[in-house]
Structure formats: structure tokens, C-alpha cells
Amino acid sequence: MLKKLNITIALLCAFFILPLQGFADMVEGDMIITLGENLTDEQKNLLLAEMDAPEDAQIIAVSNAEEHQYLGNYIAKSLIGTKAISSSAITVGKSGSGLEVKTKNINWVTDEMYINALITAGVKDASIYITAPTSVSGTAALTGIIKAYEISADTTIPEEVKQAANEEMVETAELGESVGQENAAALIAKIKEEIAKNAPQSDADLRAIIEQAAKDLGITLTEEEMASLIGLFNKLKDLDIDWNQVGEQINQAKDKISKFLESEDGQGFLESLKRFFVSVIDAIKSFFGGSNN
């Protein structure tokens, strides 16, 4: 469960500071900023500088009340807190570019969890940066991002889809506490990918998809976790979600990972990982070698 130290996480939806008409004509490269309304002026200025926000960036204020509105059904109200702090920058991407998420000072929700939930909500083609002045769990950031995306894309995401995306993010984070954050996000993405390929017609079909996805990833689920996932995906498949788009966005996200591993930075990461394991093996050999003397 969330700890109280992590609950200054608000970044939710929005009391829009500027008229909606001002956002409808956004193009590739334009940025929308969401700022928690309980930030001090100094914190706001620091976060804007950190985001490298242009002077003409569109800004949305986000409130703690709306954090409770979107997360109150999934997290204890006492744990949501009373202040809106978390903030984000959403930069419009070119068509077909997919989603990219980076975070700072977010300690519970991973980048992949955000991507999964945003894909569910229908968000696409954007670069998103989520941050806060201090370390927070990050569960509330999703709502503000979705609201900002609605403005940038001049579209309306159904309320029940927004709720489902928030529920998915929280459930994935909670599942991550038992199976690991990366495993939980990978499992959710794989289940979505399979549903996009072949929609289940019954609970038995859905269970089979989840079981196979978990097996493929080497994840063991409890019956309670299985029932929770069946409930979540039953809710998702009954909503007006474009599963073809979901599949496409997941594939684009996987492409980004593959491209990173093939890039200079990615190869540097793999090389550093290789050196780390070599050093561990050498240390083990040295230990046992010394014990024989």
C-alpha cells in the first residue's frame, strides 16, 4: 500500500487556466504544462526551468479535489493526501511517433506503467515528462496528462475510459509489489497485445490469455491476482477502446526499446551491464580462490 510520505502526488485533471480554443490548433513540438496548484512560486519556476518550458507554453492548473475524483475508488482517501504537487510536460509528437515517458522523483509508478495506462486511455504520439520537487509515488499524474492530451488533440476521452486507465495504473503498481514493477508492466502490455490480436469471448478465454502471458514471462500469479486481472480486463474490453490502436501503440513502444538497445547509448548501457557482471564473477572467483589458500 502507499506510504504517507509518498502521497503528495497530485497532478490530476484540470481547472483550465486558458480557454480551450487556445489549445485546439497545437502542432508537433508544442508543449502543454500541468502544474499542481499547491506548488510554491519558487517550486513552479524551478519545475518550469527543469522542463525547459517555452515562454508561450500552455499551462493547466491541477487540483487535489480532482485527484480524489479519479483515484478515490482505487486508493484510500487518507492516502491520496491534501496537496496537488506533481507536474508534467506533454509535448505533441508527429503522427505515428508513439508514446515516450520519462520521470523524475517518481518512486512507485514506472514509465512503462504510465505508457500502458495512457495507451488504454487512447493517448498517442506524445513525449511526456513527469516530475515533482520531492520524491512521490506518482499515481495521480495520469489524470492531468490525460486532460492535457484531450486539449492538445482537441478530443474528448470518455469518462469511464479515464477511470479505467487510472484503475489499471493503480492495479499494475500494486501487482508490481509482489511480482516486480517491470514484470507487472510487461504482463499488462502482453495481455493487451493478445486481446488486440484475438478478443476473448468469455472469462475462460481471458483467463487462458492471462495464464499464458504470465507463463511466457515467468510470472506466478495468486488466484486473487488472477481474479483481479480478469475483472480489470473484463471492464476494459467492455469499454469503447480501439484495440487495434492499443496493439499499434504497444508495438511502437516495443520498437522504442529495441531502437534504444541498438543505439550508441543503449550499447553503452549493455556494455556497462556486461562489465558489471564480469566484475561480480571475478569477485566470486577471487573469494573462492582465496579460501583455498
C-alpha positions in Angstrom: 0.0 0.0 0.0 1.1 3.6 -0.5 3.1 5.2 2.3 2.1 8.6 3.6 5.4 10.0 2.7 4.6 9.3 -1.0 1.2 10.8 -1.2 1.9 14.4 -2.3 1.3 13.2 -5.8 -1.4 15.2 -7.2 -1.4 16.1 -10.9 -4.8 15.3 -11.9 -7.2 16.8 -14.1 -7.7 20.4 -14.6 -9.2 23.7 -13.9 -8.1 25.1 -17.2 -6.3 28.5 -17.0 -6.7 29.3 -20.7 -9.7 28.9 -23.0 -10.0 25.6 -24.8 -9.9 27.3 -28.1 -6.3 28.3 -27.4 -5.2 24.6 -27.5 -7.1 23.2 -30.4 -4.5 24.2 -33.1 -1.5 22.6 -31.4 1.1 21.1 -33.7 4.2 18.9 -33.4 6.6 20.3 -30.9 4.1 22.3 -29.0 4.1 21.8 -25.2 1.4 21.8 -22.5 2.4 22.1 -18.9 0.4 20.8 -15.9 1.3 22.3 -12.5 0.0 21.2 -9.1 -1.8 24.2 -7.7 -0.2 23.7 -4.3 3.3 24.3 -5.5 5.0 27.4 -4.3 6.0 30.1 -6.8 9.6 29.1 -6.4 8.8 25.4 -7.0 6.8 26.3 -10.1 9.7 28.3 -11.5 12.2 25.5 -10.8 10.0 22.9 -12.4 9.3 25.1 -15.5 13.1 25.5 -15.9 13.6 21.8 -15.4 11.1 21.1 -18.2 12.8 23.6 -20.4 9.3 25.1 -20.9 9.0 27.8 -23.6 7.6 31.2 -22.5 4.4 30.6 -24.5 3.8 27.1 -23.1 0.1 26.4 -22.4 -0.3 25.8 -18.6 -3.1 23.9 -16.8 -3.5 24.1 -13.0 -4.4 20.8 -11.4 -6.2 20.3 -8.1 -6.2 17.8 -5.2 -10.0 17.6 -5.4 -9.8 16.0 -8.9 -7.1 13.6 -7.7 -9.7 12.3 -5.2 -12.3 12.2 -8.0 -10.2 9.9 -10.2 -8.3 7.9 -7.6 -10.8 7.8 -4.7 -12.3 4.5 -5.9 -8.9 2.7 -6.0 -6.8 4.2 -3.2 -7.8 5.1 0.3 -8.7 8.8 0.5 -6.5 9.2 3.6 -3.5 8.1 1.4 -4.2 10.4 -1.5 -3.4 13.4 0.6 -4.4 17.1 0.5 -2.0 18.8 -1.8 -1.5 18.8 -5.6 2.2 18.8 -6.2 3.3 16.6 -9.2 3.6 18.2 -12.6 4.2 17.3 -16.2 5.2 18.5 -19.6 3.4 17.0 -22.6 5.0 17.7 -26.0 3.0 16.9 -29.1 4.7 14.3 -31.3 4.4 13.7 -35.0 1.8 11.3 -36.2 2.8 7.7 -35.7 5.7 8.5 -33.3 4.0 6.7 -30.4 4.4 7.4 -26.7 7.5 8.2 -24.7 7.5 8.8 -21.0 10.3 9.9 -18.7 10.0 10.6 -14.9 11.9 12.2 -12.1 11.2 11.9 -8.4 8.5 9.3 -9.1 9.1 6.2 -6.9 6.1 3.9 -7.3 4.7 4.1 -10.8 7.2 3.3 -13.6 7.5 4.8 -17.0 6.1 1.6 -18.5 3.0 1.7 -16.2 2.2 5.2 -17.4 2.6 4.1 -21.1 0.3 1.2 -20.5 -2.4 3.3 -18.9 -2.1 6.1 -21.4 -2.5 3.6 -24.2 -5.7 2.4 -22.6 -7.0 5.9 -22.5 -6.3 6.4 -26.2 -3.3 8.8 -25.7 -0.8 8.6 -28.6 2.0 10.4 -30.3 3.4 12.4 -27.4 6.5 12.8 -25.4 5.7 13.1 -21.7 7.9 14.2 -18.7 6.6 13.7 -15.2 8.3 15.3 -12.2 7.9 16.7 -8.7 10.0 18.8 -6.3 10.4 15.8 -4.0 10.1 12.0 -4.2 6.4 11.0 -4.6 4.6 7.8 -5.7 3.2 9.3 -8.9 -0.2 7.6 -9.0 -2.1 10.9 -9.6 -0.1 12.1 -12.6 -2.1 10.2 -15.1 -5.2 12.3 -14.8 -3.5 15.6 -15.6 -1.7 14.1 -18.6 -5.0 12.7 -20.0 -6.7 16.1 -19.6 -3.8 17.9 -21.2 -3.8 15.4 -24.1 -7.5 16.0 -24.6 -6.8 19.6 -25.1 -3.7 19.1 -27.3 -5.6 16.7 -29.6 -8.9 18.6 -29.4 -10.7 15.4 -28.4 -12.7 14.0 -25.6 -11.9 10.7 -23.9 -15.0 9.1 -22.3 -15.1 9.4 -18.5 -15.3 5.7 -18.0 -12.2 5.1 -20.0 -10.3 7.7 -17.9 -11.5 5.9 -14.8 -10.4 2.5 -16.2 -6.9 3.9 -17.1 -6.5 5.1 -13.5 -7.6 1.8 -12.1 -5.3 -0.1 -14.4 -2.3 2.0 -13.3 -3.0 1.5 -9.6 -3.6 -2.2 -10.1 -0.4 -2.6 -12.1 1.6 -0.8 -9.4 0.0 -2.9 -6.7 0.7 -6.1 -8.6 4.3 -4.9 -9.0 4.7 -5.1 -5.3 4.5 -8.9 -5.5 5.9 -9.7 -8.9 8.2 -6.7 -9.6 7.3 -3.4 -11.3 8.8 -4.4 -14.7 7.2 -7.8 -14.6 3.8 -6.3 -13.8 4.0 -3.7 -16.6 5.2 -6.3 -19.1 2.4 -8.6 -18.1 -0.3 -5.9 -18.6 1.2 -5.0 -22.0 1.4 -8.6 -23.2 -2.2 -9.3 -22.2 -3.4 -6.2 -24.1 -1.4 -7.3 -27.1 -3.1 -10.7 -27.1 -6.5 -9.2 -26.6 -5.8 -6.8 -29.6 -5.0 -9.9 -31.7 -7.9 -12.1 -30.6 -10.6 -10.7 -28.4 -11.7 -13.2 -25.6 -15.3 -14.2 -25.7 -15.6 -15.5 -22.1 -13.9 -15.4 -18.7 -12.3 -18.8 -19.6 -10.8 -17.2 -22.8 -9.5 -14.3 -20.8 -8.1 -16.5 -18.0 -6.2 -18.5 -20.7 -4.7 -15.4 -22.2 -3.6 -14.1 -18.7 -2.2 -17.6 -17.8 -0.2 -17.9 -21.0 1.1 -14.3 -20.8 2.2 -14.9 -17.2 3.8 -18.3 -18.2 5.7 -16.7 -21.0 7.1 -14.0 -18.7 7.9 -16.5 -15.9 5.4 -14.9 -13.5 3.4 -16.8 -10.9 0.0 -15.2 -10.0 -2.1 -15.9 -7.0 -5.8 -16.7 -7.5 -6.6 -13.3 -6.0 -4.3 -11.6 -8.5 -5.8 -13.6 -11.4 -9.4 -12.7 -10.4 -8.4 -9.0 -10.1 -6.8 -9.1 -13.6 -9.9 -10.8 -15.1 -12.1 -8.2 -13.5 -9.9 -5.4 -14.9 -9.7 -6.7 -18.4 -13.4 -7.6 -18.5 -14.0 -3.9 -17.7 -11.6 -2.8 -20.4 -13.0 -5.0 -23.1 -16.5 -3.7 -22.5 -15.4 -0.1 -23.0 -15.2 1.8 -26.2 -11.5 1.2 -26.7 -9.8 0.9 -30.1 -7.9 -2.3 -29.6 -6.2 -2.0 -33.0 -4.7 1.3 -31.8 -3.8 -0.3 -28.5 -1.9 -3.0 -30.4 -0.2 -0.5 -32.6 0.9 1.7 -29.7 2.3 -1.3 -27.8 4.3 -2.3 -30.8 5.6 1.2 -31.2 6.6 1.2 -27.5 8.5 -2.1 -28.1 10.2 -0.6 -31.1 11.4 2.3 -29.0 13.0 -0.2 -26.6 14.6 -2.2 -29.4 15.9 1.1 -31.0 17.4 2.1 -27.7 19.3 -1.1 -27.3 20.6 -0.7 -30.8 21.6 2.9 -30.3 25.0 4.2 -29.0 23.5 4.9 -25.6 21.9 1.5 -25.5 25.1 -0.3 -26.5 26.9 1.7 -23.8 24.3 0.6 -21.3 24.7 -3.1 -22.3 28.5 -2.8 -22.2 28.4 -1.3 -18.7 26.0 -4.1 -17.7 28.4 -6.7 -19.1 31.3 -5.1 -17.2 29.3 -5.2 -14.0 28.6 -9.0 -14.3 32.2 -9.7 -15.2 33.3 -7.8 -12.1 30.9 -9.8 -10.0 32.1 -13.1 -11.5 35.8 -12.0 -10.9 34.9 -11.2 -7.3 33.3 -14.6 -6.7 36.3 -16.3 -8.3 38.7 -14.3 -6.1 36.7 -15.2 -3.0 36.8 -18.9 -3.6 40.4 -18.7 -4.8 41.4 -17.0 -1.6 39.5 -19.6 0.6 41.6 -22.4 -0.9 44.9 -20.8 0.2 
